[in-house]
Amino acid sequence: MLLDGKVPAGSLKDKWDRHRFELKLVNPANKRKFDIIVVGTGLAGGSAAATLAELGYNVKSFCFQDSPRRAHSIAAQGGINAAKNYPNDGDSIWRLFYDTIKGGDFRAREANVYRLAQVSNNIIDHCVAQGIPFAREYGGLLANRSFGGAQVSRTFYARGQTGQQLLLGAYSSLMRQVAMGKVTMYPRREMLDLVLVKGHAKGIVVRNLINGQLERHAADAVVLATGGYGNVFFLSTNAMGSNVTAAYRAYLKGAFFANPCFTQIHPTCIPVHGTYQSKLTLMSESLRNDGRVWVPKKPGDTRPPHQIPESERDYYLERKYPSFGNLVPRDVASRNAKAQCDENKGVGDTRLAVYLDFEDAIKRDGKDVIARKYGNLFQMYEKITGEDPYTTPMMIYPAVHYTMGGLWVDYNLMSNVPGLFVIGEANFSDHGANRLGASALMQGLADGYFVLPYTIGGYLTSAPKLDLNTSQAEFEASEKATRERVDKLLGIQGKRTVDDFHRHLGLILWDHCGMSRNNAGLEKARGMIQELRDEFWKNVKVPGSAADFNQSLERAGRVADFLEFAELLLDDALARQESCGGHFNEAYQTEENEALRNDEDFCHVAAWEFKGHGQAPELHKEPLTFENVQLTQRSYK
Amino acid sequence: MSKSIHLTLKVWRQKGPQDKGYFETHQANDISTEMSFLEMLDVVNEQLSLEGKEPIAFDNDCREGICGMCGAVINGRPHGALKGTTLCQLHMRHFKDGDVIAIEPFRAMAFKVIKDLVVDRSPLEKIIQAGGYISVTTGGAQDANAIPVPQEKAELAMDAAQCIGCGACVAACPNASAMLFASAKISQMALLPQGRPEAARRAIAMVREMDAQGFGNCSNETECEAECPKEISITNIARLNREFFKAHFGSSIK
């Protein structure tokens, strides 16, 4: 079946403006008659909940942490892009649109990306009005800096903590609405099922994480802003609690999952330091402006870095890519680091790391200049590793960081399931096969502040207003199924812990579906995961009880879903017989080892439909047509 | 280079808010000094799980020092003894083989214990709900550069905005006051022009809510500043006091 993204007609520049006029409005006095559920309180969810409440809707906001301010958007470092062109260096809405489409390796929907660029300026205006302390120049105006993949300085930032400040801005707005009684906040609640009534998304079942009780919540529409699925790899830069459960449960109820194999691996993260490692920490991309990447030329060389003379060092990125050097795109840098370590040239205790050396930059510019640029990052590195990057090279290794795939949505950010809206990293739409730096923050806020509040009105005015109450059969069935699943997990009482299974799953995926994939490895991984999943349901040990605060039980449910979702990811990777962006199949590469796209056969979104456990999912394609940009081979020359 | 150390943990266990609670002793053996404190607790919990015992409950999420979810009192110090470090950033290389480590939840009348080391910090959220925001509706903002902000003020605002809402300041204070927390948000907004229209109402409302939630008063002990993992300065408290007095005596807000 061919999917229709419902992109409005007309010229690219006019689509969104026309659409907003054509969308039916909900009368201001009528908005209070509608209840909307928003799951997740990150940049997308927090901004959406606040804005919908400001408009007059009754909002129920859910998060699994103790407070909406804990969402993992808080950890984003780099900055947020916008097409303001304050630096007067040639930026424009069109250029931001073009850079994003190209950065996504021509696998994103044109109209969505143009809209993103269009509202980017409104986002900055609103953030400043909220009192977000962006960095400023001496004259008092906003500062800008450059970021990866762009030839203009379009990134706004708040030190190295931009995500934190943007999230706290949305959080403050959300708290204002809570105080006014327009948002009811439900923290420590995890969504475990989506409820459909007459085929429309009309509610959720959540588990209260303090007392274990299952709760039913009904609404006229459901919004999922539940983040990405990077933790399927166990080790990632995600928070410990980040998971795919809400999105996956929607998938099981009929929502299509698009492009799950488009996962982004960030090249500069602090390496794994042991088998007990729980997560990976990001070191901002900006470091590669001054650091030089190298490994010892000789395999198995365990000498400390200062004892390895220049002639015995391989600055492999500078050697292989003379014109881009250390600033090659993320996927290229990542794949090269892995290749060096595979050849036994890795450094550090685990031999899974490469050096990022600031010695030359410090000699050239002086320690003070480097400290001003990277101070907080160097400090963070030292806290974690105990080493001082001013006097010894940093050790870094690639890590799973972001997921471009997600639930399929149309131009209105609505899934194929009517009434189910998906925003932020949880949806697939704007980044194609590779996300550019500083654009995740832009997308989350665009969706929540400036897109969903309009498009949801279009649905609410056209959808049948059902008489909803949570004692209906559909809610009853959903709660029953959820309870059975929870009880089942607790009843197995096997011999392996949840974390042990999770770690194992992560290793399988990292080895066979990581930076570099091949058909044989993907098939092998699928078999291994099926085996692991079977063993999980026979041998997992979950201590404690259901009617209690039970973190092992929480993790068990999330890992159970990861064990199923992982197979969908592999199916998608196997179906996409080309290389593009974050999906690199070794069989399809150029002579220079770059991703080789197959635009004739694969210029589409791969959206998967659940057909039943044990059955293959059905593929639906949304053809991508590019009327405004020319498809080119990404080149680093 | 990593070493392997053995530690004795005295961990606070408490089944629920009404439970009395007690210290339980655990051995943490073969702990790599490269591990973080929470990874060390993970290892202890894995062992407890396999033995069919109840693992130690503790809040955590980002494990990068930015979400504010983790936190416990380690040998009497919230987040441990290392300056400017959250519990999740504390690594085992700062402990010696044979160390005895007492681990307790953040204690304050306003912070009810939920289970073991997990406490309810929603009273902090109530303070923000009372006024920790600028009343602006999405969509009407003017151009971001319309009002210049002096760079020094912007930097001070960012310093104050560092607060991660972990509650260590409350746990450190002998009076369990939340002044550093409240002053951080009030300062951020007081320093920026966008926050001025509501400055009076914000200061009075947030301080009032802080009192209502059961936090103590500030008597300038300054332990909050010493323990804050983001090194937020008590000059913010001084600023809050100024804002509060200005609002009380110089405005029509009651």
Interface residues (C-beta under 8 A of the other chain):
Chain A: S47 A50 T51 E54 Q65 D66 S67 R69 R70 A71 H72 I74 A75 K84 Y86 N122 I124 D125 H126 C127 V128 A129 Q130 G131 P133 F134 A135 R136 E137 Y138 G139 G140 L141 L142 A158 R159 Q161 Q164 Q165 L168 Y171 S172 S173 M175 R176 V178 A179 P187 I210 A239 M240 G241 H273 G274 Y276 Q277 S278 K279 T281 D349 M380 K383 I384 T385 G386 Y449 F450 P453 K495 T497 D499 D500 K541 P543 G544 D548 F549 Q551 S552
Chain B: M1 S2 S32 E34 M35 S36 L38 E39 D42 V43 E46 L48 S49 L50 G52 K53 E54 P55 A57 D59 N60 D61 C62 R63 E64 G65 I66 C67 G68 M69 T85 Q89 H91 R93 I114 K115 V118 D120 R121 S122 L124 E125 I128 Q129 A130 G132 Y133 I134 S135 V136 T137 T138 G139 G140 A141 Q142 D143 A144 N145 I147 P148 V149 P150 Q151 A154 A157 M158 A161 Q162 I164 G165 Q188 M189 L192 Q194 G195
